[in-house]
């Protein structure tokens, strides 16, 4: 029966399946059925046999308790093909009996909605990121009125306040809590900033520990632990997986100066994409090395300034349709460029070093425009939460009363922030949970 086709009509749909040895596809949906229109603009959908067999969710293939697979894609024979396709019930579900040489036949059931979902190449992606349209690119003016700021007590005791903060973080990359305790630990001896973070997800421990103090210290091992001006940057880009979220809790602040400055790197990147697509493209391709070598540690990692969601966007200067995954910008921790950037490897990347520098300069000028920066001075009890791979942060130089330089015998600091990190995965897990996904 090789190559034989059979057509079966069910109400408004026509389902085509192929019997015998054909292994390229089995089911096509025609006439723009309503379910298909929900997920895809295509007029019909064609599936490779292994693809559709792999999507089976019966109790043999998927554990009903754990919702985890009982099989590997590699176990599906390449010659798998439909033996029959029938309408299973009045709900329009299709029962497909699969056959292949040397294995038992297998029965899969697919709803019309599931077939329509599978028909859309981006259904899974869009389902995971259907709140992506809520992202707001901002400058100083647009951030005002859209910045989420909640009371600490509300956040700790009301899940709606947590939801407001999490959604605000996804939307703008920045949110604040007010009136948190002005001490390191609560009555139950938990560290306040860690307790706040755990409302969203698990703590990301680094070589700084589960949390860390941002104070001015003599002989500091990090520029953040001085009173000097700290330029716009992101944290730990020398890690393979830098933190996705950073929290800073202000316990004390008697400093003059020391304002915090934030900028939306995504806004700058998309502006560059609109103004100069070739420069944008260069920043997605050229390698920048970040490193930290001090105090017994040596971390190093290389990545481009702009990272894209590669599975769903393949940009070229002529077709720059993209979704930015993250930005990597941290001059204090940038290493010298690797030797290969001026040799053949760079030529293969189609990115000239001087063209990269030109693009880098344009991006940098954008993030340092005063109109693009949001400035805020920490008051004791303030907590800043921000997306470390999107929102750039900096601190202006500050001075302390002479009695407050560093750590004194009274056990207090003149300017004391306590910080912690979360992985981006735990943040998105919380976001999806709160979104009902």
Backbone torsions as a table, in degrees:
resi	resn	phi	psi	omega
1	UNK	NA	18.3	-176.1
2	UNK	-56.5	130.0	175.5
3	UNK	81.9	0.6	-178.7
4	UNK	-76.3	135.4	178.6
5	UNK	-113.4	147.6	177.5
6	UNK	-134.0	137.1	-179.0
7	UNK	-115.1	134.1	179.0
8	UNK	-126.7	129.9	-177.7
9	UNK	-100.9	127.1	174.4
10	UNK	-126.2	111.1	-179.3
11	UNK	45.2	-116.6	-174.0
12	UNK	-85.5	-3.6	-173.2
13	UNK	-110.6	153.6	171.6
14	UNK	-120.9	122.4	-179.6
15	UNK	-110.2	125.4	-179.9
16	UNK	-108.9	132.4	173.1
17	UNK	-139.4	153.3	-174.6
18	UNK	-111.8	133.2	179.5
19	UNK	-98.5	168.7	173.6
20	UNK	83.9	-140.8	-168.7
21	UNK	-93.0	-4.5	-178.8
22	UNK	-64.8	132.5	-174.4
23	UNK	-126.1	14.0	-176.1
24	UNK	-86.9	-36.6	-179.4
25	UNK	-164.3	163.7	177.7
26	UNK	-131.5	-41.4	-169.8
27	UNK	-121.2	132.8	172.8
28	UNK	-127.3	139.0	177.8
29	UNK	-110.2	127.2	-176.3
30	UNK	-114.4	177.5	172.5
31	UNK	63.8	27.5	175.7
32	UNK	46.8	57.8	177.1
33	UNK	-58.4	152.1	-172.9
34	UNK	-56.5	-44.6	-178.7
35	UNK	-60.8	-39.5	-178.1
36	UNK	-65.6	-38.5	-179.1
37	UNK	-64.3	-24.9	179.7
38	UNK	-66.5	-29.6	-171.5
39	UNK	-115.7	-18.9	-172.3
40	UNK	-151.0	149.1	177.1
41	UNK	-88.9	-3.8	-176.0
42	UNK	-73.3	151.8	-179.7
43	UNK	-78.7	-30.4	177.7
44	UNK	-147.5	165.3	-177.0
45	UNK	-130.5	133.3	-179.6
46	UNK	-122.9	132.7	-176.1
47	UNK	-118.1	141.9	168.8
48	UNK	-74.6	142.1	-174.1
49	UNK	-56.0	-48.0	-178.3
50	UNK	-61.4	-37.7	179.0
51	UNK	-59.0	-48.3	-176.6
52	UNK	-72.2	-38.4	177.0
53	UNK	-62.9	-37.7	-179.7
54	UNK	-65.1	-23.5	-177.9
55	UNK	-85.5	3.9	-179.0
56	UNK	-64.0	136.7	-179.5
57	UNK	-123.5	28.3	178.1
58	UNK	-69.9	169.2	-176.1
59	UNK	-68.4	-19.1	175.2
60	UNK	-73.8	-34.9	-176.5
61	UNK	-91.6	-26.5	-174.7
62	UNK	-132.9	122.9	179.6
63	UNK	-66.1	125.3	-174.5
64	UNK	-69.0	-23.4	-179.6
65	UNK	-87.1	-52.9	-176.0
66	UNK	-84.9	-17.3	-174.5
67	UNK	59.9	29.8	178.0
68	UNK	-112.6	152.5	-175.1
69	UNK	-67.4	148.0	174.3
70	UNK	-104.0	3.4	-176.9
71	UNK	-142.0	165.9	175.5
72	UNK	-109.2	145.8	176.6
73	UNK	-54.6	-34.6	-178.9
74	UNK	-65.8	-15.2	178.8
75	UNK	-81.0	-14.3	-178.2
76	UNK	-77.3	122.6	179.7
77	UNK	-63.0	142.1	179.9
78	UNK	-66.9	-21.3	-180.0
79	UNK	-94.1	15.6	178.3
80	UNK	-61.3	141.5	-176.3
81	UNK	-156.1	159.1	-179.4
82	UNK	-76.1	130.3	173.6
83	UNK	-87.4	-34.9	176.6
84	UNK	-160.1	155.3	172.8
85	UNK	-135.2	122.7	-179.5
86	UNK	-132.7	156.3	174.0
87	UNK	-77.1	120.8	-172.0
88	UNK	-77.5	-33.2	-176.5
89	UNK	-160.2	-177.7	-178.0
90	UNK	-71.0	-13.8	178.8
91	UNK	-77.7	-2.4	177.7
92	UNK	82.8	18.4	176.1
93	UNK	-75.8	147.4	-178.4
94	UNK	-109.6	130.3	177.3
95	UNK	-102.7	117.1	-178.5
96	UNK	-110.2	125.5	173.4
97	UNK	-98.9	118.8	-177.8
98	UNK	-95.5	143.3	176.9
99	UNK	-136.0	152.6	177.3
100	UNK	-161.3	158.2	-178.6
101	UNK	-66.1	130.5	171.7
102	UNK	81.5	4.2	177.4
103	UNK	-132.4	158.7	178.6
104	UNK	-70.3	150.0	174.4
105	UNK	-62.3	151.2	-179.4
106	UNK	-132.4	139.1	-178.3
107	UNK	-107.5	125.8	176.5
108	UNK	-119.5	146.5	177.7
109	UNK	-121.1	129.0	-178.8
110	UNK	-125.1	128.3	174.9
111	UNK	-75.9	161.4	176.1
112	UNK	-59.5	-40.0	-179.2
113	UNK	-65.1	-40.2	-179.9
114	UNK	-64.9	-41.1	177.5
115	UNK	-62.3	-40.6	178.7
116	UNK	-65.3	-38.6	176.8
117	UNK	-61.9	-47.4	-179.1
118	UNK	-64.7	-23.1	-178.9
119	UNK	-72.8	-18.5	-179.4
120	UNK	-96.4	118.4	-179.2
121	UNK	-57.3	-29.0	-175.5
122	UNK	-106.9	13.3	-176.8
123	UNK	-59.6	-49.9	-178.1
124	UNK	-59.9	-43.4	179.5
125	UNK	-63.9	-47.6	-178.2
126	UNK	-65.4	-33.5	178.7
127	UNK	-67.3	-40.5	179.2
128	UNK	-70.6	-30.0	-173.3
129	UNK	-121.3	31.7	-175.1
130	UNK	-69.8	-12.3	173.9
131	UNK	-88.6	2.8	-175.7
132	UNK	-61.5	-27.4	-180.0
133	UNK	-65.8	-13.8	-178.6
134	UNK	-83.5	-5.8	178.9
135	UNK	-66.4	133.3	180.0
136	UNK	-117.4	121.5	173.1
137	UNK	-80.5	135.9	-171.9
138	UNK	-135.1	155.7	164.3
139	UNK	-120.4	-175.4	-174.7
140	UNK	-59.3	-38.6	-177.0
141	UNK	-70.1	-46.8	-176.3
142	UNK	-72.7	-24.1	179.7
143	UNK	-68.0	-36.2	177.7
144	UNK	-62.5	130.1	-177.1
145	UNK	91.5	-12.7	178.8
146	UNK	-120.9	0.9	-178.3
147	UNK	-86.7	123.5	179.9
148	UNK	-80.4	129.9	176.8
149	UNK	-141.0	119.7	-176.8
150	UNK	-125.7	157.6	175.2
151	UNK	-71.2	142.7	179.7
152	UNK	-56.5	-47.4	-177.5
153	UNK	-62.1	-39.3	177.3
154	UNK	-63.0	-45.1	-179.0
155	UNK	-60.7	-41.1	-176.6
156	UNK	-76.2	-20.0	-172.3
157	UNK	-120.3	-5.7	-174.9
158	UNK	-132.7	115.3	-178.5
159	UNK	-63.4	-26.2	176.9
160	UNK	-65.9	-35.0	177.0
161	UNK	-68.6	-38.3	175.6
162	UNK	-61.1	-44.1	179.1
163	UNK	-60.7	-42.0	179.8
164	UNK	-61.0	-42.9	180.0
165	UNK	-67.8	-45.4	-178.9
166	UNK	-63.2	-45.1	179.1
167	UNK	-66.1	-36.5	177.3
168	UNK	-64.4	-39.5	177.4
169	UNK	-62.6	-42.1	179.5
170	UNK	-67.3	-36.9	-175.7
171	UNK	-70.9	-49.5	-174.2
172	UNK	-115.1	-14.9	-177.5
173	UNK	84.4	3.1	-174.0
174	UNK	-147.7	137.3	176.4
175	UNK	-153.4	162.3	-178.2
176	UNK	-133.8	150.4	165.9
177	UNK	-114.1	150.0	179.6
178	UNK	-123.1	156.4	174.5
179	UNK	60.1	38.8	171.1
180	UNK	-76.2	161.9	178.2
181	UNK	-57.0	141.1	179.4
182	UNK	-95.5	49.1	175.5
183	UNK	-147.9	162.8	-174.3
184	UNK	-69.1	-39.6	-174.1
185	UNK	-123.9	154.3	175.4
186	UNK	-86.9	-178.9	-179.0
187	UNK	-61.0	-28.3	177.9
188	UNK	-86.8	10.1	176.1
189	UNK	72.3	10.3	173.0
190	UNK	-77.1	144.3	175.7
191	UNK	-71.0	126.9	-171.4
192	UNK	-56.0	-49.6	-175.7
193	UNK	-65.7	-32.6	176.5
194	UNK	-69.5	-38.3	178.6
195	UNK	-63.4	-39.5	177.0
196	UNK	-64.0	-45.9	-177.6
197	UNK	-62.4	-38.1	-175.9
198	UNK	-67.5	-14.8	173.5
199	UNK	-68.7	-19.3	178.8
200	UNK	-102.5	-46.3	-177.6
201	UNK	-174.6	-168.0	-176.5
202	UNK	-79.4	151.1	179.6
203	UNK	-72.1	139.9	172.8
204	UNK	-96.0	110.6	179.3
205	UNK	-82.3	137.1	178.4
206	UNK	-127.0	-172.9	178.5
207	UNK	-68.7	-7.5	171.8
208	UNK	-84.2	-9.1	-176.5
209	UNK	102.2	-166.4	178.0
210	UNK	-78.5	-24.2	172.5
211	UNK	-152.0	168.5	-171.4
212	UNK	-155.4	158.4	-178.1
213	UNK	-99.2	133.5	173.1
214	UNK	-105.2	101.0	-177.7
215	UNK	-140.8	163.8	176.9
216	UNK	-88.0	120.3	-176.8
217	UNK	-129.0	148.8	173.8
218	UNK	-70.6	147.5	179.0
219	UNK	53.7	44.5	-176.1
220	UNK	-64.3	150.0	177.9
221	UNK	-96.4	0.5	-179.0
222	UNK	-149.6	137.8	-177.8
223	UNK	-58.9	-26.2	178.7
224	UNK	-64.8	-23.1	-177.2
225	UNK	-95.5	28.6	174.2
226	UNK	-123.3	-179.9	175.7
227	UNK	-101.3	7.7	-177.9
228	UNK	-76.3	164.5	175.8
229	UNK	-63.0	128.9	178.7
230	UNK	-109.1	112.9	-175.2
231	UNK	-71.2	168.3	178.1
232	UNK	-55.1	136.5	-177.6
233	UNK	-166.3	175.7	169.8
234	UNK	-124.4	156.1	-174.0
235	UNK	-91.6	144.0	167.0
236	UNK	58.5	37.5	178.0
237	UNK	-70.5	-7.6	173.9
238	UNK	-83.8	-0.9	171.0
239	UNK	-85.3	150.4	172.5
240	UNK	-64.2	-38.7	178.3
241	UNK	-123.5	85.1	180.0
242	UNK	-63.0	158.4	178.1
243	UNK	-58.2	144.9	177.2
244	UNK	-88.1	-28.9	-174.7
245	UNK	-136.9	139.1	177.0
246	UNK	-124.0	141.6	176.8
247	UNK	-123.9	137.2	176.6
248	UNK	-129.5	121.2	-178.6
249	UNK	-108.1	121.9	179.5
250	UNK	-86.5	114.3	179.0
251	UNK	-94.3	-37.9	178.8
252	UNK	-150.1	148.2	176.8
253	UNK	-158.3	99.6	174.8
254	UNK	-111.8	18.8	-175.8
255	UNK	-79.9	151.7	167.8
256	UNK	-99.0	125.2	-171.8
257	UNK	86.6	-152.9	178.2
258	UNK	76.1	22.3	178.7
259	UNK	-63.0	144.2	175.0
260	UNK	-90.3	139.1	-179.3
261	UNK	-125.4	134.2	-178.7
262	UNK	-125.0	148.8	177.1
263	UNK	-144.4	145.7	-178.9
264	UNK	-89.2	102.4	-178.4
265	UNK	-66.1	-30.2	178.5
266	UNK	-64.8	-40.2	179.5
267	UNK	-61.6	-44.2	178.7
268	UNK	-63.6	-42.0	-178.3
269	UNK	-64.0	-43.6	179.9
270	UNK	-70.6	-32.1	173.5
271	UNK	-62.6	-42.1	178.4
272	UNK	-64.3	-39.5	177.8
273	UNK	-58.8	-41.2	-179.1
274	UNK	-73.3	-40.5	-175.2
275	UNK	-80.7	-36.5	-172.5
276	UNK	-150.3	79.0	-175.9
277	UNK	-56.4	-34.2	-179.1
278	UNK	-67.3	-40.4	176.5
279	UNK	-63.9	-41.6	176.6
280	UNK	-58.6	-47.9	179.7
281	UNK	-58.5	-42.2	179.1
282	UNK	-60.9	-37.5	-179.3
283	UNK	-73.0	-15.1	175.3
284	UNK	-87.3	-10.0	-172.4
285	UNK	-113.8	-27.7	-169.2
286	UNK	-86.1	132.9	-175.8
287	UNK	-80.4	131.4	174.0
288	UNK	-119.4	130.8	179.8
289	UNK	-99.6	132.1	176.1
290	UNK	-114.7	146.2	-178.5
291	UNK	-152.1	159.9	171.6
292	UNK	-140.7	118.3	179.5
293	UNK	-135.6	97.0	-176.5
294	UNK	-169.3	154.4	171.0
295	UNK	53.9	34.8	177.4
296	UNK	86.4	8.6	179.1
297	UNK	-119.4	148.4	176.1
298	UNK	-145.0	100.2	179.6
299	UNK	-113.0	144.4	177.9
300	UNK	-155.8	138.6	176.8
301	UNK	-155.7	146.2	-178.1
302	UNK	-116.0	133.8	-178.5
303	UNK	-158.3	160.1	176.8
304	UNK	-78.0	166.5	178.6
305	UNK	-66.6	-40.1	179.2
306	UNK	-117.1	124.9	175.4
307	UNK	-108.4	136.4	-178.0
308	UNK	-108.2	160.5	173.5
309	UNK	-78.9	90.0	-167.1
310	UNK	-63.7	-28.8	-176.8
311	UNK	-71.0	-19.8	-174.2
312	UNK	-123.1	-7.7	176.5
313	UNK	-136.5	125.3	177.0
314	UNK	-121.0	82.8	-171.8
315	UNK	-77.6	150.0	167.3
316	UNK	-135.5	162.3	177.6
317	UNK	-56.9	-28.2	-178.7
318	UNK	-83.2	-27.1	-177.6
319	UNK	-133.5	72.6	-174.2
320	UNK	-86.1	60.8	176.3
321	UNK	-96.2	112.6	-168.9
322	UNK	-140.7	159.5	164.9
323	UNK	-122.4	117.5	-179.4
324	UNK	-75.0	128.8	177.6
325	UNK	-85.4	-47.4	179.1
326	UNK	-166.0	166.4	175.9
327	UNK	-119.7	145.9	-179.3
328	UNK	-124.8	102.1	-177.2
329	UNK	-141.9	115.5	-178.8
330	UNK	-159.9	74.5	-177.2
331	UNK	-52.1	-38.2	-178.9
332	UNK	-61.3	-23.1	-176.5
333	UNK	-117.2	20.8	178.0
334	UNK	-86.1	129.4	178.8
335	UNK	-84.7	165.8	171.3
336	UNK	-56.9	148.3	178.1
337	UNK	-61.2	143.0	-180.0
338	UNK	-66.3	153.6	-175.1
339	UNK	-61.7	-27.7	-172.6
340	UNK	-76.5	-8.5	-174.4
341	UNK	-67.5	-17.0	179.7
342	UNK	-107.0	10.7	-178.2
343	UNK	-112.4	-158.5	-170.2
344	UNK	-62.7	-31.1	-179.1
345	UNK	-60.3	-37.1	178.7
346	UNK	-67.2	-40.3	178.8
347	UNK	-60.6	-39.3	179.2
348	UNK	-65.1	-29.9	178.2
349	UNK	-79.8	-5.9	-178.9
350	UNK	60.7	33.0	178.4
351	UNK	-128.2	114.4	177.3
352	UNK	-80.5	141.2	-176.6
353	UNK	-57.5	-45.1	-178.7
354	UNK	-67.9	-32.8	176.3
355	UNK	-67.8	-36.0	175.6
356	UNK	-63.4	-45.5	-179.3
357	UNK	-61.4	-40.9	177.9
358	UNK	-59.9	-44.2	179.2
359	UNK	-66.8	-41.1	179.1
360	UNK	-60.0	-44.2	179.7
361	UNK	-62.6	-40.0	-179.9
362	UNK	-64.4	-43.5	178.0
363	UNK	-61.8	-45.1	-177.0
364	UNK	-63.8	-40.2	177.9
365	UNK	-63.1	-35.8	179.9
366	UNK	-65.5	-44.9	-176.2
367	UNK	-72.5	-20.0	-180.0
368	UNK	-96.8	3.6	172.3
369	UNK	-65.5	131.4	-177.5
370	UNK	-55.9	-36.8	-178.3
371	UNK	-67.4	-16.4	-177.6
372	UNK	-95.8	-1.3	-173.3
373	UNK	-112.7	137.4	175.0
374	UNK	-105.5	125.6	-175.6
375	UNK	-113.3	139.9	-177.7
376	UNK	-153.5	139.3	176.5
377	UNK	-106.8	127.5	-179.3
378	UNK	-63.1	133.4	166.6
379	UNK	-107.5	148.8	177.5
380	UNK	-53.3	130.1	-176.7
381	UNK	98.4	-8.2	176.0
382	UNK	-80.3	147.0	174.2
383	UNK	-133.3	125.5	174.8
384	UNK	-102.4	133.6	174.2
385	UNK	-121.5	129.4	-179.7
386	UNK	-150.5	154.2	-179.6
387	UNK	-78.6	111.7	-172.9
388	UNK	-67.3	-22.7	-178.9
389	UNK	-97.5	6.9	177.9
390	UNK	-128.4	-52.8	-173.7
391	UNK	-89.8	120.7	175.0
392	UNK	-79.3	143.1	178.6
393	UNK	-132.9	150.8	178.8
394	UNK	-149.5	173.2	178.8
395	UNK	-141.9	132.7	178.1
396	UNK	-77.7	156.9	179.4
397	UNK	-58.2	146.7	179.7
398	UNK	-138.9	162.5	174.6
399	UNK	-127.2	152.2	-179.9
400	UNK	-120.6	153.5	169.8
401	UNK	-54.4	144.2	-174.5
402	UNK	-55.6	-30.7	179.6
403	UNK	-75.5	-9.7	-175.2
404	UNK	-110.5	9.2	179.0
405	UNK	-67.5	119.0	177.5
406	UNK	69.9	-145.0	-174.4
407	UNK	-104.0	124.2	-178.0
408	UNK	-107.3	178.6	-174.3
409	UNK	-68.0	-19.2	178.9
410	UNK	-78.2	-6.2	177.1
411	UNK	78.0	29.6	179.6
412	UNK	-129.4	161.2	177.6
413	UNK	-115.1	152.3	175.2
414	UNK	-73.7	-36.1	174.2
415	UNK	-137.4	114.3	-171.8
416	UNK	-134.6	112.4	170.6
417	UNK	-111.1	145.2	175.0
418	UNK	-116.1	128.8	-174.9
419	UNK	-123.2	159.8	173.5
420	UNK	-154.7	169.0	-177.6
421	UNK	-126.2	155.8	168.7
422	UNK	-126.6	149.2	171.0
423	UNK	-72.9	150.8	179.1
424	UNK	-64.9	-29.8	-179.1
425	UNK	-64.6	-40.5	-179.9
426	UNK	-68.7	-34.5	176.4
427	UNK	-64.2	-48.1	-178.5
428	UNK	-67.5	-31.5	174.6
429	UNK	-60.2	-46.2	178.7
430	UNK	-65.2	-40.8	179.8
431	UNK	-61.3	-44.7	179.8
432	UNK	-67.2	-39.1	178.3
433	UNK	-61.3	-46.6	-179.8
434	UNK	-69.0	-23.4	178.9
435	UNK	-85.8	-6.6	-179.3
436	UNK	76.0	24.8	-179.2
437	UNK	-86.8	NA	NA
